[in-house]
Amino acid sequence: MEKYTIPIEKAVELTPVSSEPDNFTNVQPLWSFAGGYGVYGGSTVAHCLVAAQKTIPSDYVAHSLHCSFVSPGNPKRPIEYRVERTRDGKSFITRTVHATQKAGVISEAIVNFMRAGTYSNNSDINNEGTLKHGRTMPKGLALPDQEEMNGKGIRYWVRAKDTIQQSSPHTQLAALAYMSDAYFIGAAVQVHDLSGQTFGTKMAMAASLNHAIYFHHPEAVRADEWMCSERESPWAGNDRALVIQRIWSSNGILVATCVQEGLLRVQVPSEKVKL
């Protein structure tokens, strides 16, 4: 599975399982990195979000997602996503999603939604006392089709390869969720690379343990337009590492923050790489 050319809009698509209410399964074949072990985590995160989205009213949007990876998925088998309607409130909705294969649960996610339009973007402190602040996008960055970005730390320009045809913000958020896991845990590895190296530290094992996304401005997410991703790793030890990712739209809006904990083990000469 070294090449994956399915448009991201299709990659995140789910279809109902007719025998069970609130049960869904992937439409397209699952993908893993070349030489990888298990299903690409971004697809599982995105599918959990999409499954939850299918059980809520259209005027609600996701504001956070917390996914735990329980065991590796088999990319040759479909995954079923069973949604529990945990809470339905007037302003907030919560869904719990269980992703399963034949062997059992491979991941679980809690997805939180809010009613669109119940928040204000007008001022730093509005009449209702709402706070507003956010990390600004690094200055001096040029879009990748204008200038290469060199010497600016662990930062990437990312976007979906194809234009997303669906107008629903749900699809844009699912596409962002799908992309958010790409080389994410690698930020912890790059901390130890020498100057000029890219992933010079060889790993014997790398696996995501959990993945959280906070959608700050769901209405501003355009995953098929350039977004700036800045990644850092504040801690690593005891075979684990923590990585943080901030994602801005091309016009500087902080649209999402992602946090991931992963299992990392450095390769010794006698070991083979397992990713």
Backbone bond lengths (Angstrom), bond angles and torsions (degrees), N, CA, C in turn:
res aa  C-N    CA-C-N  psi(-1)  N-CA   C-N-CA  omega(-1)  CA-C   N-CA-C  phi
1 M - - - 1.466 - - 1.533 111.12 -
2 E 1.304 117.56 49.94 1.454 120.39 -175.73 1.526 111.98 -77.55
3 K 1.342 118.38 -28.56 1.449 121.62 179.54 1.519 109.38 -111.89
4 Y 1.329 114.82 143.00 1.464 119.70 -179.32 1.515 106.70 -142.95
5 T 1.325 116.70 102.27 1.452 121.06 -171.50 1.526 113.08 -110.31
6 I 1.332 118.13 7.72 1.459 120.87 179.16 1.538 109.14 -69.94
7 P 1.331 119.04 130.06 1.467 120.62 176.81 1.526 110.45 -55.30
8 I 1.315 116.05 145.45 1.461 120.01 -174.30 1.524 111.67 -61.89
9 E 1.322 117.12 -29.72 1.458 121.13 177.59 1.528 111.31 -60.67
10 K 1.335 116.37 -36.44 1.457 121.34 177.40 1.525 111.30 -79.49
11 A 1.341 116.18 -34.40 1.467 120.38 -176.78 1.523 112.19 -63.63
12 V 1.343 117.83 -29.74 1.469 120.52 -177.79 1.529 112.19 -94.83
13 E 1.328 117.40 0.48 1.459 121.33 -175.66 1.529 111.78 -71.07
14 L 1.334 116.10 140.95 1.465 123.11 175.16 1.526 109.07 -125.97
15 T 1.323 115.71 156.16 1.458 121.56 176.33 1.522 108.93 -127.72
16 P 1.328 118.36 147.72 1.475 120.33 -178.91 1.530 112.04 -64.98
17 V 1.322 115.15 146.92 1.463 121.30 169.36 1.522 105.71 -91.52
18 S 1.317 117.07 112.81 1.462 121.55 -167.68 1.528 113.66 -61.61
19 S 1.315 116.87 -27.92 1.466 119.65 -174.73 1.527 113.53 -79.43
20 E 1.328 117.90 -14.48 1.460 120.77 -174.78 1.534 110.64 -134.67
21 P 1.334 118.47 133.11 1.470 119.99 175.01 1.523 110.82 -70.37
22 D 1.334 116.40 146.45 1.472 122.81 178.51 1.525 112.50 57.87
23 N 1.324 117.15 29.11 1.461 123.09 175.37 1.522 108.93 -117.35
24 F 1.339 116.26 135.54 1.460 120.93 -176.33 1.521 109.73 -138.51
25 T 1.331 115.62 162.27 1.460 119.85 177.80 1.522 109.58 -144.37
26 N 1.325 116.30 159.76 1.458 120.96 -176.95 1.526 111.54 -68.13
27 V 1.318 116.09 144.83 1.462 122.77 178.86 1.522 110.48 -88.14
28 Q 1.335 116.25 -44.28 1.459 122.11 -177.57 1.530 110.69 -94.88
29 P 1.341 117.49 156.42 1.468 119.97 174.88 1.526 111.10 -58.07
30 L 1.318 115.74 146.28 1.462 121.19 179.14 1.518 110.45 -77.75
31 W 1.315 115.44 158.75 1.465 120.80 -173.35 1.521 110.61 -127.21
32 S 1.328 115.91 150.41 1.467 121.93 170.90 1.512 107.79 -139.71
33 F 1.336 116.64 156.67 1.459 120.83 177.54 1.524 110.03 -62.47
34 A 1.337 115.90 152.72 1.459 120.24 175.74 1.523 109.21 -57.10
35 G 1.326 116.83 125.10 1.455 120.97 -177.46 1.507 113.22 76.83
36 G 1.334 116.38 7.11 1.452 120.45 -176.67 1.520 112.23 -79.80
37 Y 1.327 114.24 169.71 1.459 121.42 -178.70 1.513 107.77 -124.13
38 G 1.318 117.04 110.45 1.452 120.93 -179.33 1.518 112.29 93.96
39 V 1.319 115.01 -179.41 1.467 122.58 -178.39 1.530 109.51 -78.90
40 Y 1.330 116.41 143.32 1.462 121.38 174.73 1.526 109.38 -56.28
41 G 1.330 116.32 123.87 1.457 120.95 -173.19 1.511 114.03 -62.03
42 G 1.336 117.11 -31.19 1.456 120.25 -179.42 1.517 113.06 -61.66
43 S 1.336 116.28 -33.92 1.461 118.48 178.92 1.526 110.69 -70.36
44 T 1.329 117.65 -37.94 1.458 120.58 178.07 1.530 111.12 -65.42
45 V 1.330 116.42 -43.57 1.466 120.85 178.11 1.529 109.87 -60.59
46 A 1.333 116.22 -48.19 1.460 120.29 -179.04 1.527 111.57 -63.24
47 H 1.332 116.96 -41.47 1.464 120.26 -179.63 1.528 111.74 -66.13
48 C 1.330 117.40 -37.39 1.467 119.73 176.02 1.531 109.97 -61.85
49 L 1.326 116.44 -40.78 1.460 120.50 177.79 1.524 111.02 -64.15
50 V 1.330 116.93 -46.73 1.466 121.29 -178.79 1.525 111.23 -62.71
51 A 1.334 116.79 -42.56 1.467 120.17 178.80 1.525 110.78 -59.59
52 A 1.329 116.65 -44.14 1.462 120.50 178.88 1.525 110.63 -65.39
53 Q 1.340 116.82 -40.72 1.470 120.99 -179.93 1.526 112.02 -58.87
54 K 1.320 116.91 -30.49 1.461 121.01 -176.73 1.528 113.07 -74.23
55 T 1.325 117.43 -5.83 1.469 120.53 -177.44 1.527 112.53 -114.95
56 I 1.328 117.36 13.10 1.468 120.47 -177.21 1.529 110.54 -121.67
57 P 1.322 118.30 160.29 1.467 121.08 173.98 1.528 110.62 -63.67
58 S 1.311 116.78 154.49 1.468 122.05 -174.47 1.521 113.47 -68.44
59 D 1.346 118.08 -17.29 1.462 119.65 -178.35 1.526 113.17 -92.28
60 Y 1.326 117.31 15.88 1.464 121.69 174.39 1.525 109.35 -112.23
61 V 1.350 116.18 145.63 1.466 121.27 177.01 1.529 109.45 -130.66
62 A 1.318 116.49 153.29 1.466 120.79 -178.89 1.523 110.53 -71.00
63 H 1.332 115.81 139.40 1.464 119.51 171.84 1.529 112.10 -117.31
64 S 1.350 118.18 -16.31 1.467 119.20 174.13 1.517 110.45 -160.78
65 L 1.307 114.21 154.52 1.468 122.02 179.30 1.516 108.05 -143.76
66 H 1.320 116.87 134.09 1.461 122.45 -179.97 1.529 108.06 -129.38
67 C 1.312 116.20 111.44 1.466 120.89 -173.90 1.528 110.06 -118.42
68 S 1.317 116.50 130.26 1.468 122.16 174.16 1.524 108.79 -108.85
69 F 1.324 115.76 132.41 1.458 121.39 177.30 1.522 108.07 -93.08
70 V 1.327 116.32 113.00 1.461 121.32 -173.62 1.525 111.41 -86.06
71 S 1.330 116.77 -44.94 1.464 121.37 178.69 1.526 108.47 -152.92
72 P 1.337 118.15 158.50 1.463 119.96 -178.09 1.528 111.67 -64.67
73 G 1.326 116.22 140.29 1.455 121.24 175.96 1.511 111.11 -87.82
74 N 1.304 116.13 152.73 1.466 122.15 177.08 1.529 108.52 -92.64
75 P 1.347 119.30 113.40 1.464 120.50 -176.42 1.523 113.71 -66.25
76 K 1.334 117.73 -12.11 1.462 120.58 179.93 1.526 112.71 -90.09
77 R 1.329 117.07 -4.00 1.462 121.44 179.85 1.530 109.82 -118.73
78 P 1.335 118.28 145.69 1.469 119.60 175.44 1.522 110.96 -68.32
79 I 1.309 115.30 157.77 1.459 121.98 176.33 1.518 108.11 -113.23
80 E 1.321 116.87 135.93 1.462 121.69 174.25 1.527 109.02 -101.94
81 Y 1.314 115.01 138.00 1.460 122.00 -179.11 1.534 108.69 -116.43
82 R 1.332 116.07 110.55 1.463 121.86 -178.86 1.524 108.65 -101.60
83 V 1.324 115.58 123.78 1.465 121.05 -174.62 1.527 110.01 -102.64
84 E 1.323 115.29 129.35 1.463 121.57 171.27 1.525 108.51 -101.41
85 R 1.338 116.02 130.56 1.465 120.42 179.06 1.527 108.10 -84.13
86 T 1.307 115.68 82.39 1.459 122.16 -170.25 1.527 112.76 -65.94
87 R 1.340 116.05 -43.84 1.468 119.09 -178.83 1.519 110.05 -155.16
88 D 1.340 116.37 137.70 1.454 123.19 173.16 1.516 108.18 -124.74
89 G 1.325 116.42 104.76 1.453 120.78 178.32 1.515 111.28 -108.61
90 K 1.328 116.83 -179.70 1.455 120.85 -179.59 1.519 112.13 -73.64
91 S 1.327 117.07 -32.32 1.464 120.79 -178.83 1.519 113.06 -116.13
92 F 1.338 117.24 -25.63 1.459 121.42 -176.54 1.525 111.07 -129.66
93 I 1.334 115.02 145.90 1.461 122.80 178.10 1.522 107.99 -131.04
94 T 1.329 116.81 141.22 1.467 121.55 177.20 1.516 109.79 -125.61
95 R 1.322 115.38 136.56 1.452 122.28 175.99 1.534 109.08 -128.04
96 T 1.332 115.27 142.36 1.465 121.79 173.26 1.521 108.08 -112.31
97 V 1.318 116.45 129.72 1.465 121.35 -175.16 1.527 109.21 -118.86
98 H 1.330 116.06 128.89 1.457 122.53 176.38 1.527 108.29 -109.29
99 A 1.319 116.46 117.51 1.467 121.48 177.55 1.524 108.65 -96.25
100 T 1.332 116.44 122.17 1.464 120.04 -173.92 1.526 111.49 -130.25
101 Q 1.316 114.10 150.83 1.458 122.96 167.16 1.528 107.50 -125.16
102 K 1.303 116.54 -173.55 1.459 120.05 -175.71 1.523 112.42 -57.02
103 A 1.330 116.71 -35.43 1.462 120.81 -177.62 1.526 113.13 -77.05
104 G 1.340 117.54 -13.13 1.459 120.28 179.92 1.517 112.23 130.93
105 V 1.341 116.20 -161.00 1.460 121.92 -177.50 1.527 110.22 -70.62
106 I 1.340 116.71 129.76 1.467 120.46 176.10 1.529 111.54 -106.94
107 S 1.334 117.38 -23.63 1.463 119.97 175.78 1.519 109.68 -161.20
108 E 1.335 114.86 157.75 1.454 121.77 176.75 1.516 108.55 -136.14
109 A 1.318 115.89 144.81 1.461 119.88 -178.12 1.522 110.40 -138.91
110 I 1.312 115.72 144.22 1.460 122.56 169.25 1.525 106.87 -110.44
111 V 1.318 116.27 122.92 1.465 121.56 -177.84 1.527 108.23 -117.25
112 N 1.324 116.04 128.11 1.457 122.01 -178.10 1.530 110.22 -111.65
113 F 1.326 115.72 135.05 1.459 122.27 -178.38 1.526 109.90 -122.36
114 M 1.345 115.49 154.24 1.458 121.54 173.06 1.519 108.93 -130.15
115 R 1.305 115.88 154.54 1.452 119.53 178.22 1.520 109.15 -70.76
116 A 1.300 117.23 128.77 1.466 121.49 179.75 1.526 109.72 -63.18
117 G 1.344 115.30 138.36 1.458 119.38 178.32 1.501 114.59 90.51
118 T 1.340 118.38 1.19 1.465 120.80 -179.97 1.522 111.86 -92.88
119 Y 1.332 116.81 8.00 1.460 120.51 -179.91 1.516 108.81 -127.73
120 S 1.315 115.78 161.35 1.464 120.98 -176.23 1.511 110.24 -116.68
121 N 1.342 116.41 142.87 1.463 122.04 176.70 1.532 111.12 -119.93
122 N 1.325 116.87 21.99 1.456 119.25 -168.06 1.520 114.71 -86.25
123 S 1.336 118.42 -30.87 1.457 119.50 -174.29 1.513 109.98 -155.27
124 D 1.331 116.08 169.24 1.452 120.18 178.88 1.524 111.10 -66.74
125 I 1.317 117.95 -38.29 1.468 122.32 172.73 1.526 106.58 -137.39
126 N 1.326 117.10 113.07 1.458 118.89 -178.55 1.524 110.58 -90.47
127 N 1.316 115.92 -173.62 1.468 120.47 -174.91 1.518 112.97 -64.52
128 E 1.333 116.93 -20.87 1.459 120.32 179.79 1.526 111.98 -93.80
129 G 1.324 117.04 5.44 1.454 120.56 176.79 1.510 114.73 81.51
130 T 1.327 118.48 21.04 1.457 121.10 -179.46 1.524 110.74 -79.28
131 L 1.333 116.75 129.38 1.458 121.37 177.96 1.521 110.61 -81.32
132 K 1.314 115.70 151.97 1.462 120.15 177.31 1.514 109.54 -148.98
133 H 1.322 116.75 119.99 1.458 123.04 171.24 1.515 107.92 -159.92
134 G 1.323 117.08 167.24 1.460 120.20 -179.54 1.511 111.56 -170.91
135 R 1.324 116.17 148.83 1.459 121.24 176.37 1.524 109.89 -63.26
136 T 1.326 116.89 128.30 1.461 120.27 -178.43 1.524 110.84 -82.51
137 M 1.317 115.78 151.96 1.455 120.72 178.96 1.525 109.54 -67.94
138 P 1.345 118.18 140.22 1.462 120.38 178.79 1.522 111.60 -53.30
139 K 1.308 116.10 141.56 1.460 120.90 -177.98 1.530 110.87 -79.86
140 G 1.313 115.42 158.49 1.455 121.39 173.04 1.514 115.31 80.20
141 L 1.346 117.66 14.21 1.457 120.00 179.53 1.520 109.69 -90.31
142 A 1.324 115.61 136.81 1.462 121.38 175.78 1.516 108.71 -111.09
143 L 1.323 116.72 146.20 1.457 120.26 177.82 1.519 110.22 -58.48
144 P 1.329 118.37 147.75 1.468 121.08 -173.61 1.516 114.02 -62.98
145 D 1.335 118.05 -23.57 1.464 118.60 176.91 1.525 111.86 -86.31
146 Q 1.348 115.79 2.45 1.457 120.80 175.75 1.529 111.93 -108.88
147 E 1.336 115.66 -35.66 1.463 119.94 -176.78 1.514 108.90 -165.15
148 E 1.327 117.41 142.57 1.455 120.43 176.99 1.522 109.82 -71.48
149 M 1.312 115.99 146.20 1.457 121.83 -177.95 1.519 108.47 -100.32
150 N 1.307 116.71 103.26 1.465 121.62 -176.70 1.521 110.17 -118.28
151 G 1.351 114.98 146.39 1.456 120.85 172.32 1.518 114.45 65.68
152 K 1.307 119.34 27.20 1.468 121.67 -177.11 1.509 111.95 -117.99
153 G 1.326 119.14 32.68 1.456 121.54 176.15 1.511 112.12 77.36
154 I 1.362 114.65 -160.81 1.464 120.49 -177.42 1.522 108.05 -87.40
155 R 1.317 115.43 80.89 1.458 121.93 -179.85 1.511 109.12 -132.29
156 Y 1.323 115.03 144.41 1.462 121.18 -177.98 1.517 108.99 -137.62
157 W 1.312 115.86 150.14 1.455 121.55 164.80 1.521 106.93 -98.13
158 V 1.314 117.88 129.74 1.457 121.39 -177.62 1.524 109.90 -134.28
159 R 1.328 115.68 150.54 1.463 121.50 171.61 1.518 108.14 -165.97
160 A 1.319 116.37 160.26 1.457 120.75 173.95 1.528 108.75 -67.17
161 K 1.312 116.20 142.66 1.465 120.60 -176.70 1.517 111.90 -66.37
162 D 1.341 116.33 -36.56 1.463 120.94 -177.24 1.520 110.84 -110.51
163 T 1.310 116.11 154.18 1.461 121.52 176.74 1.530 109.94 -66.14
164 I 1.327 116.66 132.86 1.457 121.29 177.75 1.521 108.17 -83.34
165 Q 1.325 115.68 118.95 1.455 120.97 -172.74 1.520 112.75 -79.32
166 Q 1.332 117.63 -33.98 1.457 120.20 -176.55 1.528 110.41 -71.06
167 S 1.322 116.20 136.01 1.464 121.27 -177.34 1.526 113.01 -82.61
168 S 1.336 117.89 -13.97 1.460 121.32 -176.80 1.526 111.23 -64.54
169 P 1.348 117.70 134.97 1.470 119.38 175.67 1.519 111.96 -63.94
170 H 1.344 118.08 -21.28 1.457 120.71 178.64 1.524 111.26 -59.12
171 T 1.314 117.57 -40.51 1.467 120.81 -179.54 1.522 111.11 -68.22
172 Q 1.325 117.37 -38.99 1.463 120.91 178.17 1.534 110.75 -63.10
173 L 1.331 117.08 -41.95 1.461 120.66 179.18 1.523 111.19 -67.18
174 A 1.332 116.81 -39.05 1.463 120.02 178.37 1.522 110.77 -64.55
175 A 1.332 116.64 -39.24 1.470 120.12 178.29 1.527 110.99 -65.41
176 L 1.329 117.07 -41.29 1.467 120.01 176.75 1.522 110.20 -62.09
177 A 1.341 116.78 -43.23 1.463 120.59 179.17 1.523 110.69 -60.19
178 Y 1.325 116.48 -40.78 1.462 121.17 -179.98 1.530 110.44 -61.52
179 M 1.322 116.89 -44.53 1.463 120.85 -176.59 1.523 113.28 -76.28
180 S 1.332 117.37 -21.67 1.464 120.84 -171.19 1.523 113.53 -64.20
181 D 1.322 118.13 -21.11 1.467 120.98 -177.09 1.527 113.28 -91.71
182 A 1.325 117.95 -7.24 1.469 120.69 -175.02 1.529 110.72 -67.41
183 Y 1.324 116.50 114.37 1.475 123.91 178.51 1.528 112.38 57.96
184 F 1.338 117.19 21.57 1.457 120.76 -175.42 1.521 111.21 -64.56
185 I 1.332 117.60 -53.26 1.462 120.69 -178.21 1.524 111.14 -64.00
186 G 1.339 116.53 -18.23 1.462 120.93 178.32 1.512 113.58 -61.44
187 A 1.352 117.51 -19.77 1.458 120.14 177.70 1.524 111.25 -60.56
188 A 1.340 117.02 -32.30 1.463 120.51 177.79 1.517 111.58 -70.73
189 V 1.323 116.41 -32.23 1.468 120.88 178.67 1.523 110.41 -72.66
190 Q 1.327 116.10 -40.74 1.464 120.19 -175.66 1.523 112.98 -66.31
191 V 1.321 117.11 -20.90 1.464 120.03 175.90 1.524 110.63 -58.04
192 H 1.336 116.71 -32.07 1.463 121.64 -174.72 1.530 113.27 -97.80
193 D 1.333 117.83 -0.36 1.450 120.21 177.89 1.525 110.66 -75.06
194 L 1.310 115.69 146.28 1.452 120.95 174.63 1.515 110.17 -72.56
195 S 1.320 116.69 162.65 1.457 121.35 179.97 1.531 110.43 -57.76
196 G 1.315 116.62 130.01 1.462 120.87 179.48 1.513 113.49 91.30
197 Q 1.328 117.99 -11.75 1.459 120.82 178.47 1.525 110.61 -86.47
198 T 1.313 116.75 155.01 1.458 123.41 170.67 1.513 107.93 -128.80
199 F 1.327 117.36 112.22 1.456 122.77 -175.77 1.532 110.86 52.62
200 G 1.331 115.84 46.49 1.456 119.77 178.67 1.522 112.99 -72.74
201 T 1.336 116.66 -24.55 1.451 121.06 176.89 1.521 109.21 -79.47
202 K 1.331 117.18 117.25 1.468 121.56 -176.32 1.526 109.99 -85.88
203 M 1.334 114.51 137.08 1.451 120.36 -176.33 1.523 111.24 -109.17
204 A 1.332 115.97 140.33 1.459 121.06 173.49 1.522 110.54 -85.10
205 M 1.330 116.79 -29.06 1.463 120.58 178.94 1.516 109.09 -153.17
206 A 1.318 115.66 137.98 1.461 122.06 174.72 1.519 107.63 -144.22
207 A 1.320 117.01 122.22 1.452 120.58 -178.30 1.522 109.69 -149.71
208 S 1.324 116.17 139.37 1.460 121.20 176.98 1.525 109.92 -77.47
209 L 1.326 115.86 135.93 1.458 121.32 176.13 1.523 111.70 -99.50
210 N 1.322 116.26 -38.86 1.461 120.45 176.51 1.518 109.70 -156.36
211 H 1.313 115.85 160.70 1.468 121.20 -172.74 1.525 108.00 -149.50
212 A 1.314 116.30 125.27 1.466 121.07 178.95 1.522 109.58 -123.29
213 I 1.332 115.80 142.47 1.461 121.60 175.94 1.525 108.14 -129.95
214 Y 1.331 116.00 132.48 1.461 122.17 174.00 1.530 107.43 -113.55
215 F 1.321 116.10 113.14 1.461 121.19 180.00 1.526 108.28 -88.89
216 H 1.324 116.91 103.88 1.463 121.00 -175.25 1.528 112.03 -77.25
217 H 1.317 116.42 -43.45 1.464 122.32 -178.82 1.524 108.79 -131.61
218 P 1.335 117.33 78.17 1.468 120.10 -176.72 1.522 113.34 -56.23
219 E 1.337 115.88 -35.23 1.461 119.76 -176.88 1.526 112.58 -70.37
220 A 1.331 117.61 -16.89 1.470 121.08 -178.00 1.525 113.08 -96.59
221 V 1.327 118.15 -1.88 1.466 121.17 -177.70 1.524 109.94 -76.48
222 R 1.327 115.74 123.06 1.461 123.68 172.64 1.523 106.50 -130.76
223 A 1.328 115.15 89.88 1.465 120.18 -172.93 1.520 112.71 -70.07
224 D 1.340 118.01 -15.07 1.457 120.41 177.02 1.523 112.17 -95.41
225 E 1.340 116.37 9.49 1.459 122.10 171.36 1.522 107.99 -117.00
226 W 1.336 117.34 159.82 1.460 120.30 -175.07 1.521 111.64 -60.22
227 M 1.334 115.42 132.92 1.456 123.18 173.63 1.531 108.14 -127.09
228 C 1.320 116.05 143.69 1.465 120.94 178.61 1.524 109.46 -95.69
229 S 1.330 116.50 124.19 1.463 122.38 178.16 1.521 108.83 -110.15
230 E 1.335 115.83 123.43 1.467 121.99 176.04 1.517 108.14 -115.16
231 R 1.342 116.99 127.51 1.462 121.41 -173.64 1.527 110.85 -125.38
232 E 1.324 115.31 144.51 1.452 120.90 177.26 1.523 108.98 -147.95
233 S 1.315 115.39 161.03 1.459 121.26 176.98 1.526 108.50 -127.64
234 P 1.340 117.54 106.02 1.462 120.16 -177.68 1.518 114.32 -78.13
235 W 1.363 117.16 -14.87 1.476 118.88 -175.90 1.517 110.54 -160.26
236 A 1.358 114.91 145.97 1.467 121.94 169.00 1.522 107.65 -151.16
237 G 1.322 116.52 143.16 1.455 122.50 179.69 1.508 110.37 169.36
238 N 1.331 116.04 162.22 1.470 120.87 177.43 1.533 112.21 54.72
239 D 1.347 115.71 37.41 1.469 122.81 179.41 1.525 113.52 68.63
240 R 1.337 117.31 12.67 1.450 120.08 178.43 1.519 110.34 -127.64
241 A 1.326 115.80 160.11 1.454 121.09 176.59 1.514 109.68 -144.29
242 L 1.323 116.34 150.51 1.452 122.53 176.59 1.521 108.22 -114.38
243 V 1.340 116.41 132.93 1.462 121.42 178.06 1.516 109.66 -129.00
244 I 1.328 115.77 147.28 1.461 122.88 -178.90 1.522 108.33 -127.62
245 Q 1.311 116.01 139.72 1.459 121.32 -178.89 1.529 109.17 -132.51
246 R 1.326 115.39 131.37 1.465 121.00 173.07 1.524 108.26 -113.09
247 I 1.325 115.72 136.33 1.458 120.70 -176.55 1.524 109.28 -123.74
248 W 1.343 115.22 123.76 1.464 121.63 177.47 1.521 110.35 -111.01
249 S 1.322 116.26 148.28 1.458 119.90 168.76 1.524 108.65 -71.45
250 S 1.325 117.01 167.93 1.462 119.95 -176.95 1.522 112.60 -64.35
251 N 1.339 117.64 -21.55 1.464 119.82 177.35 1.526 112.75 -98.03
252 G 1.346 116.79 17.02 1.450 120.92 167.92 1.507 117.47 91.75
253 I 1.329 119.02 10.96 1.459 121.00 177.81 1.532 109.36 -85.36
254 L 1.321 116.96 126.79 1.463 120.78 176.06 1.529 107.73 -74.44
255 V 1.325 116.78 100.91 1.466 120.74 -173.43 1.517 112.98 -89.86
256 A 1.343 118.21 -25.25 1.464 119.10 -176.73 1.524 111.15 -159.17
257 T 1.320 115.31 151.87 1.463 123.21 169.85 1.523 107.48 -127.18
258 C 1.331 116.42 134.08 1.462 122.07 -178.76 1.526 109.33 -121.00
259 V 1.319 116.39 143.85 1.464 122.59 177.35 1.522 107.98 -131.63
260 Q 1.327 116.30 134.58 1.459 119.71 179.88 1.525 110.55 -139.33
261 E 1.330 115.14 141.43 1.457 122.08 170.71 1.520 107.21 -111.67
262 G 1.332 115.93 134.03 1.454 119.36 -177.34 1.514 112.49 -134.73
263 L 1.315 114.88 160.31 1.458 122.96 174.46 1.519 108.30 -94.16
264 L 1.331 117.34 124.68 1.461 122.27 -178.33 1.519 110.19 -134.08
265 R 1.325 115.69 130.42 1.457 121.00 174.58 1.514 109.14 -133.40
266 V 1.329 115.58 129.96 1.462 121.31 -176.84 1.517 110.51 -73.95
267 Q 1.319 115.88 140.47 1.464 120.79 179.97 1.528 110.82 -75.97
268 V 1.317 115.41 134.99 1.459 121.43 169.40 1.525 106.56 -103.50
269 P 1.342 119.44 159.60 1.461 121.00 -172.04 1.521 116.12 -52.16
270 S 1.323 118.69 -31.16 1.462 120.53 -175.31 1.513 113.55 -86.05
271 E 1.364 117.95 -5.70 1.449 121.02 -176.01 1.518 111.94 -96.72
272 K 1.307 115.83 156.22 1.453 122.16 173.11 1.524 108.75 -101.06
273 V 1.328 114.65 150.02 1.472 119.55 -177.77 1.517 109.65 -75.10
274 K 1.353 116.20 134.42 1.458 122.67 174.20 1.533 107.75 -126.10
275 L 1.305 116.77 111.54 1.450 121.14 -178.58 1.514 111.64 -116.88
